Amino acid sequence: MNFARHLFLVAVAATLQAQSPHEGNKPFPPYKVIGNIYYVGADDITSYLITTPQGHIILNTGYEDTVPIIRDNVRALGFRLEDVKIMLNGQAHFDHVAGQHDLQALTGAKIYSSAKEVAVVESGGAKDPRFGKEHTFAPVHVDHVVKDGEKVQLGSVIVVAHLTPGHSQGCTTWTMTVAEGGKTYNVVFVGGTGINPGVYLVKNPTWPGIADDYERTFKVLRSLPCDIFLGAHGVYYGMLEKRKRMETAKANPFIDPQGYKDFIDHSEKVFRAQLAAEGGK
Ligand SMILES: [Zn+2]
């Protein structure tokens, strides 16, 4: 195309971007996090590409309008969308799974979900007890229900599911190991720990055991060995700042075991404060 038309299209794209109603969903250049893990998400809404010679896994697919960002990022890294075999999610909220429908159309990948969130994604979010009335999206069929502790294997890569309910009912934290420079690292992709606005911990008719679930989740998170700290939102682990630091730092900034501990400590502090405010133990 000629240069004037190119400029026109760039301007249109910029306008459309500015109009995107979704926070944290600006296009972001893809990069290698470590080993065979690549970041292909937006500026806060994360998406990870885990590659193997036998096909790839994508963890988290963002909003509907995150999909073009993921698509372009996967291609920019030189990988093929048709090679994505499995889609996983950390939590079935609309900002992490609404993109599954369109991304499945592009990849043909199978959709995996924890049992508690099958109804949520298969109803296009309508059965989400917190957000069902506000945010819905194109429903998908869940091809495989993931159990607690399940090892999802593709080629030589094994990604392990740890149910960490609280932020959502079937919230799942994924772990794997990754090798780089002769070393092996433990990777944790946190599903989420925040308490959504309007959610009660003590008197919660739609989820009576939510406080106990949170207690167990903090224990589980503390039990996971973590070198590489990642998660469903970039803000969980300071993605933007670490990505910037990557340009000059000698060590990979995403190696951050202390940051992971601090994140759990902070999340638990917020949880205990709200529990106490509601008159819980
Ligand atoms: Zn969420």
Residues whose N, C-alpha, C, O or C-beta is under 5 A from the ligand:
A	BS01	ZN	H93
